[in-house]
């Protein structure tokens, strides 16, 4: 459940309302309640909810801003916790949105995760955003994608960590890329395999063997990865001199390669 227009249920002191003033064609206006967009509105609402539910958040409910999830090990305990939460809301004169009520569920979607008695797991609807993410075409897109995948980084099975996010985020580009995030990027073989592996590891985590196999198909990574698998000693610059410029970039990431090789 959540509050109905949570921010607007927080009244502003009369002497502070002038700080929210704005002008329109019909004159100067100011808010009587807390509007969206002010820098401290989330913190203010969060502080209000913590005050209202103090003592309950560790046993009866979880609260994030205006989103409330009520828990219980048994039906009776759950029902009792609902009463406790409603009493606190009534005392604080806070109103809920009936359309968002979901009672007596065995699992619920909450803050991008599925919460149940078995624990926490990823939300298929959120994962769909990763599956449907178009191939990055600009520097901004390329930098945004690894950040999207890290939202579920804690759900990857042990052994699926790898350097592909690093390979994407550190991908060299022209000098103009540093200033213009809409600059086009060349989506070569090395970047393409990193994009595919990172997507798959987030949606359907690969084993380290699968990641290693995919990277060994990449002509840029393969020469360095093979050396890493066969020897613990980093090759010298002289040894990799005949290799391509792309391969030499991965030589600089030598210390990260054990993550995909183990």
C-alpha positions, 0 to 999 in steps of 0.5 A, a space after each residue: 500500500 502507499 499514501 495518496 499523493 504523499 508529498 501533498 499530505 505534508 503541510 508547509 508552515 505559513 511563514 515558509 510558503 513564500 519559498 515555494 512561490 512561482 509565477 504564471 499568467 494569472 499571478 504569483 502562487 505559492 504552495 500550502 503543501 510540500 510540492 515535488 521538486 524541492 531538494 529536501 522533499 524526499 528526506 522530509 517525507 522519509 523523516 515523517 514516515 520514520 516518526 509515524 512508524 517508529 517501533 514498527 519498522 523492525 517487526 510489522 512493516 517496511 517503509 520506503 518514502 510513501 510505500 508500505 509493506 506489512 509483514 507477518 509470519 501467520 495470518 493472525 500476526 499479519 492481521 494484527 500488524 495491519 491494525 497497528 499500521 492503520 492506527 499509526 496512519 490514522 493518528 498521523 492523519 495520513 491517507 492511503 490510496 485504495 487502488 494500491 491496496 494488496 492484502 494477504 499476498 504470499 509475495 509482492 513486488 516492492 522496489 524492483 524486487 519480489 518479496 516472499 517468505 522464501 526471500 528476495 528475488 529479481 522482478 521479471 518486469 524489471 529484468 525485461 528492461 535489460 532484455 529489451 535494452 537496445 544496443 548502445 549507439 552513443 557514449 551516453 547509452 554505453 555508460 548508462 547500460 552497465 549502471 542498469 545491470 548493477 541494480 541486480 548485481 547481488 543476484 548473480 551466482 558466484 563465479 559470474 562476475 567478470 570484467 565486461 562492465 569494466 570493458 564497456 565503461 572504460 571503452 576508449 573513444 575519440 576526444 569528442 566523446 569526453 565532452 559530448 555524450 551524444 557522440 556516436 561510438 563504434 560498436 566493434 567485436 570487443 564491445 559487442 561481446 561485452 554487451 552481450 555477456 553483461 546482458 546475459 549475466 544479469 538476466 540469466 547469469 552465466 557460469 564462469 565457463 560460459 563467459 570464458 568460452 564467449 570471450 575466447 571467441 573474441 579475437 581481441 580478448 583471446 590472445 591475452 586470455 589464453 596467456 592468462 589461463 596458461 601462465 600467472 606471469 603477465 607478458 611483457 610489452 615486447 611479447 604483445 607488440 605484434 598483437 592488435 591495438 584492441 588486444 593491447 588494451 586488454 593487456 592493461 586489464 590483466 589483473 581483472 582477467 582471473 575473474 572470468 578465468 576461474 
